[in-house]
Amino acid sequence: MSRIQLAVTNIGWACMKSDLRAYFRKFGTVLDVHIPMNYETGFNKNIAFLYMKEGFSNDLLQDFHVIDGQEVTVKVQANRRSPRTNTNIPNSES
């Protein structure tokens, strides 16, 4: 199964994995969500990484997105390693 890694920037400090899964489910299959945390403050670092099954809707990259009242930016990440599976995630152009 091919996976695509997406970076979602400018997420709100209270944004949770379940919020992101619920929102992005309409664009395709969400396989995993990772939200890096700042352990000094207890809040997230205003970025999340989504792993979606290849074949998601192109609207995901073209639409204006607002999650919990916060405008976010979605970008496909270049060929990177998944922190959870330690496998290569293919570039969307290949």
FENLINNOR-V71043 format. One record per residue. RES is the residue in one small letter. SS is DSSP state (2 for helix, 1 for strand, 0 for the rest). PHI is phi in whole degrees, 0 to 359 (* if undefined). Layout:
[[RES/SS/PHI] [RES/SS/PHI]]
This chain:
[[m/0/*] [s/0/273] [r/1/238] [i/1/240] [q/1/262] [l/1/243] [a/1/258] [v/1/246] [t/1/257] [n/0/71] [i/0/288] [g/0/292] [w/0/294] [a/0/261] [c/0/297] [m/0/243] [k/2/305] [s/2/297] [d/2/297] [l/2/292] [r/2/301] [a/2/298] [y/2/290] [f/2/278] [r/2/302] [k/2/290] [f/2/261] [g/0/157] [t/0/278] [v/1/272] [l/1/272] [d/1/199] [v/1/226] [h/1/232] [i/0/242] [p/0/296] [m/1/248] [n/0/267] [y/0/286] [e/0/284] [t/0/264] [g/0/86] [f/0/259] [n/1/286] [k/0/268] [n/0/64] [i/1/215] [a/1/222] [f/1/241] [l/1/252] [y/1/246] [m/1/242] [k/1/293] [e/0/302] [g/0/105] [f/0/291] [s/0/296] [n/0/296] [d/2/301] [l/2/303] [l/2/269] [q/2/253] [d/0/280] [f/0/278] [h/1/241] [v/1/230] [i/1/238] [d/0/53] [g/0/78] [q/1/247] [e/1/287] [v/1/240] [t/1/245] [v/1/242] [k/1/224] [v/1/284] [q/0/273] [a/0/296] [n/0/309] [r/1/232] [r/1/266] [s/0/286] [p/0/292] [r/0/266] [t/0/252] [n/0/58] [t/0/242] [n/1/289] [i/1/254] [p/0/292] [n/0/289] [s/0/295] [e/0/277] [s/0/266]]
